[in-house]
Every structure is written in C-alpha cells, then in structure tokens.
Amino acid sequence: MRELTIEQKELLREWFKENYDGENKYNLASKIGLETFERIENLHPTEVFYQNANLYLESLVDEINKEP
C-alpha cells in the first residue's frame, strides 16, 4: 500500500466507516461511487490505484475482525 497517499487513505477510511456493511471484504473498491472514486484516485493517480484501494479496504476489514 505504499502507492496510496495519506490523503487517499483518509478518504478511503471515511468511505469505509460510512459504507461497510460487515459483509464480504473483497472488491470493496467496486462499491465506491464513481465521483468519490475519481476524487480519491485523482489525488495521486497510478495504474494500480484500484488494486491498492482494494487491499487497503481489505486491511481495514481485517482490523475490525481482529478486535475482541
């Protein structure tokens, strides 16, 4: 996740807190609305942003599941 900036991570975390329903942890980036997705991606566009966003969102799910 070295490709994501601090700002991108913050926005992804905000989206996650507001939208994660506790279900499937995979392909969460596909659930982000186009306008929001583009706004986050345009902060630091890379060819692998989608994959990095998915990995980051999956790690947030893992953090939740780790808590007692």
C-alpha positions, 0 to 999 in steps of 0.5 A, a space after each residue: 500500500 505504499 502507492 496510496 497517499 495519506 490523503 487517499 487513505 483518509 478518504 478511503 477510511 471515511 468511505 469505509 466507516 460510512 459504507 461497510 456493511 460487515 459483509 464480504 471484504 473483497 472488491 470493496 473498491 467496486 462499491 465506491 461511487 464513481 465521483 468519490 472514486 475519481 476524487 480519491 484516485 485523482 489525488 495521486 493517480 497510478 495504474 494500480 490505484 484500484 488494486 491498492 484501494 482494494 487491499 487497503 479496504 481489505 486491511 481495514 476489514 481485517 482490523 475490525 475482525 481482529 478486535 475482541 
